[in-house]
Amino acid sequence: MSGPIHFTVHDRCTESAARVGTVDTPHGSFATPAFMPVGTRATIKGLMPEQVADTGSEIILNNAYHLMLRPGDESVRDRGGVHEFMRWDGPILTDSGGYQAWSMADINAMTDDGVAFKSIVDGQKIMLSPERAIEVQNNLGPDIIMALDDCPPSMDGPSAHVEQLRPELAAALRKRAGCDQRGRVAEAVERTARWLDRCVSAHARADEQGLFGIVQGGAVPELRARSVEQITQHDLPGYAIGGVAVGESPEQIAQTVSMTAGLLPEDRPRYLMGVGYERDLVAAIRSGVDMFDCVLPTRNGRNAGGFTRTGRLQLRNAQFKNDDGPIEANCDCVACRGGFSRAYLRHLFHAGEMLGAVLLSLHNLRHFQRLMLDIRAAIRDDAWSAFARAWPVAGLHLAGS
């Protein structure tokens, strides 16, 4: 198809649906499979753009909903768009706000017209319609924009994490799901399709920005298939799989992603939204998914959580008080190659020094980018057994494959 986004597949795995490719955008290219760091408010928290790029990150994500609230999409537009505003010269993708309709269900109301939010900035009522979601992203000026979708609650109910930390949200999600949970998911499929029609019609910069549609359907195969059929009626430069990081188990995520990815067009990038841990990424890549985003590397980094090839570390723990080793041996991130020890990082977190969060965030981002590099090599060389040995934390998934 013609347009600003072009996808090329270079190599395919002979034993799975995994592939290596390149996505070309108006602000450069990025290799796939690709992991996108999340810069919700036009910043990867605590990190300079050059530092993010040095981790191997080629494309990042901003959130249109949050930038619409502060500083305002028109303000960003008047300052040259998100690339100029945040001084990132590579590709940028913006999420539309559909996820916030789920994650802020306790302070919004949804109808066929859109989502009425209570602003988290000043309490004002804000209507995010499909047309407004596209207008905001047209103003922000990223390379890839997302259609507004209806992300339904998990059919298994809110996760224990949500129940514990945000009981008001959990109650709102249960209320929104109602007694007929399957019916709620089916409603979301139909609404997402109608909203995509409106997003396509509203897109005013189709020659500069690629619009991706989002597939919903929960963990119900026939509803996922129905959504794919509806969303792919539009000839878009890419398609996303949404609604699989809202309470499902890793097994449910893998099953849902596998069947959905296999139905999406071969010649377009497939984007799994909001996922996730290494095991989830490996499973999705082997199912043919090309793009990912998640807050895990930086959110954990700010809270003393370090990712390694053998599992996660909590560097506040007493066991690291006298540990002079790096976060991970043989890691080439700025923290590890710079000689910063686990003991020093533990000290920084206990002392409340921001450098700890910066160094660990950089390490975690590099961890996920090294994972992508090694996965691309495994695809090109059909070397999954070697990959599994090098990445126990992710390769465990391969044991039964």
C-alpha positions in Angstrom: 0.0 0.0 0.0 1.0 3.6 -0.5 1.5 5.8 2.5 4.1 6.9 5.1 4.7 3.5 6.7 6.3 0.6 4.9 7.0 -2.9 6.3 9.6 -5.3 4.8 10.1 -8.9 6.0 13.8 -9.9 5.6 13.9 -13.3 7.3 11.5 -16.0 8.6 11.8 -18.7 11.1 11.4 -22.2 9.7 9.9 -23.6 12.9 7.5 -20.9 13.9 5.8 -17.7 12.6 8.6 -15.5 13.8 10.0 -13.0 11.3 12.7 -10.2 11.1 11.8 -7.1 9.3 12.1 -3.3 9.0 9.4 -0.6 9.4 10.2 2.6 7.5 8.6 5.8 8.8 9.0 9.5 8.1 11.5 9.8 11.0 13.6 6.8 10.1 13.4 3.0 10.3 13.3 0.5 13.1 14.1 -3.2 13.1 11.5 -5.8 14.1 10.8 -7.5 16.4 10.9 -4.2 18.2 10.4 -3.2 21.8 9.2 0.4 22.4 10.1 2.2 25.7 7.1 4.0 27.1 7.4 7.8 27.3 3.8 8.5 28.4 4.2 12.3 28.8 6.8 12.9 26.1 9.6 11.6 28.3 11.1 8.3 29.3 11.1 9.1 33.0 14.5 10.4 34.2 16.4 9.7 31.0 17.8 11.9 28.2 16.8 11.1 24.7 20.4 10.3 23.8 20.6 7.8 26.7 17.4 6.1 25.5 18.9 5.8 22.0 22.1 4.4 23.4 20.2 1.4 24.8 19.4 0.4 21.3 15.8 1.8 21.3 14.8 2.9 17.9 11.1 3.8 18.4 9.3 5.0 21.5 5.7 5.4 22.6 3.9 8.5 23.8 0.4 8.7 25.2 -2.1 11.0 23.4 -4.5 11.1 26.3 -2.0 12.4 28.8 -0.5 14.9 26.4 -3.9 16.1 25.5 -4.4 17.0 29.2 -1.0 18.5 29.7 0.4 20.5 28.1 -2.3 20.2 25.4 -2.1 18.8 21.9 -2.3 22.2 20.3 0.6 23.4 22.5 2.7 20.5 21.3 1.7 21.1 17.7 2.7 24.8 18.0 6.2 23.6 19.1 6.8 21.4 16.2 5.1 18.2 17.3 6.3 15.5 19.7 9.6 14.9 17.9 10.7 18.5 18.3 9.1 19.0 21.6 10.9 16.1 23.4 14.0 16.2 21.2 13.6 12.7 19.9 14.5 12.4 16.2 13.5 8.8 15.7 10.1 7.2 15.1 7.3 7.8 17.6 4.0 5.9 18.1 1.1 7.4 20.2 -1.6 5.4 22.0 -5.0 6.9 21.5 -6.5 6.7 25.0 -8.4 3.4 24.7 -6.3 1.8 27.4 -7.0 4.7 29.7 -10.7 4.1 29.2 -10.0 0.7 30.9 -7.4 1.8 33.5 -9.5 4.8 34.6 -12.9 3.1 34.4 -13.6 4.5 37.9 -13.5 8.1 36.6 -15.0 7.8 33.2 -18.2 6.8 31.4 -18.4 5.1 28.0 -21.0 5.4 25.3 -21.1 4.9 21.5 -20.1 8.6 21.2 -16.8 8.1 23.1 -15.4 8.2 26.6 -16.2 11.0 29.0 -13.3 11.4 31.4 -12.9 13.4 34.5 -9.6 15.1 34.0 -6.8 13.9 36.3 -5.3 17.4 36.0 -8.1 19.7 36.9 -11.2 17.6 37.3 -13.0 19.0 34.2 -15.1 16.7 32.0 -13.4 15.7 28.8 -15.0 13.9 25.9 -12.7 11.7 24.0 -14.5 10.6 20.8 -12.9 8.8 17.9 -12.7 12.0 16.0 -11.1 13.9 18.9 -8.6 11.0 19.5 -7.4 11.4 15.9 -7.4 15.2 16.0 -5.1 15.0 19.1 -2.7 12.6 17.4 -2.7 14.6 14.2 -1.7 17.6 16.3 1.0 15.7 18.2 2.5 14.6 15.0 3.9 11.1 15.6 4.7 8.7 12.8 2.2 6.0 13.9 -1.1 6.7 15.5 -3.7 4.4 17.0 -7.4 4.2 16.5 -9.6 4.7 19.6 -10.8 1.3 20.8 -13.1 -0.2 23.5 -10.9 -2.3 25.7 -13.2 -4.5 27.8 -12.4 -5.9 31.2 -11.0 -9.4 31.5 -13.7 -12.1 31.6 -11.8 -13.5 34.6 -12.4 -10.3 36.5 -9.8 -7.7 37.8 -6.4 -9.1 38.7 -5.4 -9.5 42.3 -3.0 -6.6 41.8 -5.8 -4.3 40.7 -8.1 -5.5 43.5 -5.4 -4.8 46.1 -4.0 -1.5 44.9 -7.0 0.1 43.2 -10.3 -1.3 44.7 -12.3 1.5 43.2 -11.1 0.6 39.7 -11.8 -3.1 40.3 -15.3 -2.3 41.4 -15.8 -0.1 38.2 -14.5 -2.9 36.0 -16.8 -5.4 37.5 -19.8 -3.1 37.1 -18.8 -2.3 33.5 -18.5 -6.0 32.7 -21.9 -6.7 34.2 -23.5 -10.2 34.5 -23.0 -11.0 30.8 -19.3 -10.8 30.4 -19.2 -12.4 27.0 -21.8 -9.9 25.9 -19.7 -7.0 27.1 -16.7 -8.3 25.1 -18.9 -8.7 22.0 -20.1 -5.1 22.5 -16.5 -4.0 22.6 -15.7 -5.7 19.3 -18.6 -4.0 17.5 -17.9 -0.6 19.1 -14.2 -0.8 18.2 -15.1 -1.5 14.6 -17.5 1.4 14.4 -15.0 3.7 16.1 -12.3 2.7 13.5 -14.7 3.7 10.7 -14.9 7.1 12.3 -11.1 7.3 13.0 -10.3 6.6 9.3 -12.7 9.3 8.2 -11.3 11.8 10.7 -7.6 11.1 9.8 -6.4 14.4 8.3 -2.7 13.5 7.9 -2.8 10.1 6.2 0.1 11.1 4.0 2.3 11.8 7.0 1.1 9.4 9.7 0.2 5.8 9.6 -3.1 4.8 11.4 -3.1 1.3 13.0 -6.4 -0.4 13.9 -6.8 -2.5 17.1 -8.3 -6.0 17.4 -10.4 -6.7 20.5 -12.3 -9.8 21.5 -11.0 -10.8 24.9 -10.0 -14.4 25.2 -12.9 -15.6 23.0 -11.5 -17.0 19.7 -14.7 -16.4 17.6 -14.9 -12.8 18.8 -11.2 -12.2 18.1 -11.8 -13.6 14.6 -14.8 -11.4 14.2 -12.8 -8.4 15.2 -10.0 -9.2 12.8 -12.5 -9.5 10.0 -13.9 -6.1 10.8 -10.7 -4.2 11.4 -8.9 -5.5 8.3 -11.7 -4.3 6.1 -9.7 -1.1 6.3 -6.4 -1.2 4.3 -4.2 0.1 7.1 -0.4 0.1 7.4 -0.5 -2.0 10.5 -2.7 -3.8 13.0 -2.6 -4.1 16.8 -3.8 -6.8 19.2 -5.3 -5.1 22.2 -7.0 -6.2 25.4 -4.6 -9.0 26.4 -2.9 -7.3 29.3 -5.9 -6.5 31.5 -5.9 -9.5 33.9 -5.3 -12.6 31.7 -2.8 -15.3 32.7 0.4 -15.8 30.6 -1.2 -18.9 29.1 -4.3 -17.0 28.1 -2.2 -14.2 26.6 -0.1 -16.7 24.6 -3.1 -18.6 23.3 -5.1 -15.4 22.4 -2.1 -13.8 20.7 -1.2 -16.9 18.7 -4.6 -17.3 17.2 -5.1 -13.6 16.5 -1.7 -12.9 15.0 -2.2 -15.8 12.6 -5.3 -14.1 11.2 -3.7 -10.7 10.5 -2.2 -9.8 7.2 1.3 -11.2 6.6 2.6 -8.0 4.9 1.8 -5.6 7.7 3.4 -5.1 11.1 1.5 -6.7 14.0 1.7 -4.8 17.3 0.9 -6.4 20.7 -0.1 -3.6 23.0 1.1 -3.3 26.6 3.0 -6.7 26.9 5.2 -7.6 28.7 7.6 -9.9 30.4 10.2 -11.8 28.4 8.3 -15.0 28.3 5.3 -13.2 26.8 7.4 -11.4 24.2 9.0 -14.7 23.1 5.7 -16.4 22.8 4.2 -13.6 20.8 7.2 -13.2 18.5 7.0 -17.0 17.7 3.4 -16.4 16.8 4.3 -13.7 14.3 4.1 -10.4 16.3 6.5 -7.6 15.4 6.1 -4.7 17.8 5.7 -4.3 21.6 5.5 -1.7 24.3 5.5 -1.9 28.1 6.3 0.2 31.1 8.0 -2.8 32.9 11.6 -1.8 32.3 11.4 1.7 33.5 8.7 1.3 36.2 10.8 -1.6 37.7 13.9 0.5 37.3 12.5 3.3 39.4 11.6 0.8 42.1 14.9 -1.0 42.4 13.8 -3.9 40.2 16.4 -5.2 37.8 15.9 -7.5 34.9 18.5 -10.2 34.1 18.7 -13.2 31.8 18.0 -15.5 34.7 15.3 -13.5 36.4 14.5 -10.3 38.3 16.5 -8.8 41.2 15.2 -6.5 43.9 18.2 -4.4 44.7 16.8 -3.0 47.9 17.2 -6.5 49.5 19.9 -6.9 52.2 21.6 -9.7 50.2 23.1 -7.0 47.9 24.5 -4.8 50.7 28.1 -6.1 50.1 27.7 -7.3 46.6 30.4 -5.7 44.4 29.3 -7.4 41.2 27.4 -5.6 38.4 23.7 -5.9 37.9 24.4 -8.6 35.4 27.7 -10.1 34.3 28.6 -9.5 30.6 25.9 -6.8 30.2 27.0 -3.9 28.1 24.7 -1.3 29.5 26.1 2.0 30.9 25.6 0.9 34.5 27.3 -2.5 34.2 30.1 -1.5 31.9 30.6 1.6 34.1 31.4 -0.5 37.1 28.4 0.5 39.2 28.0 -2.4 41.7 24.8 -3.9 43.2 25.9 -2.6 46.6 26.2 0.9 45.2 22.8 0.7 43.5 21.2 -0.6 46.7 22.8 2.3 48.6 21.4 4.8 46.1 17.8 3.5 46.5 18.0 3.4 50.3 19.4 6.9 50.3 16.7 8.2 48.0 19.2 9.2 45.3 17.7 9.5 41.8 20.9 8.1 40.1 19.8 4.6 41.2 16.6 4.9 39.2 18.4 6.3 36.2 21.1 3.6 36.1 18.6 0.7 36.7 16.2 2.1 34.1 18.9 2.2 31.5 20.0 -1.3 32.4 16.5 -2.6 32.0 15.9 -0.9 28.7 19.2 -2.3 27.4 18.1 -5.8 28.7 15.0 -5.7 26.6 16.8 -4.4 23.5 19.5 -7.1 23.9 16.6 -9.6 24.1 15.3 -8.2 20.7 18.7 -8.4 19.2 19.2 -12.0 20.2 15.7 -13.0 19.1 16.4 -11.5 15.7 19.6 -13.5 15.5 17.7 -16.7 16.5 15.2 -16.1 13.8 17.8 -15.5 11.1 19.9 -18.4 12.1 17.1 -20.8 13.3 19.1 -20.9 16.6 16.3 -21.1 19.2 18.0 -23.8 21.3 21.0 -21.5 21.7 18.7 -18.6 22.5 17.0 -20.6 25.2 20.3 -21.5 26.8 21.4 -17.8 26.8 18.0 -16.5 28.0 16.6 -18.9 30.7 14.1 -16.3 31.8 12.5 -16.2 28.4 13.7 -19.6 27.0 11.7 -21.5 29.5 8.7 -20.9 27.2 10.5 -22.9 24.5 10.7 -26.1 26.6 7.5 -27.4 25.3 7.6 -26.0 21.8 
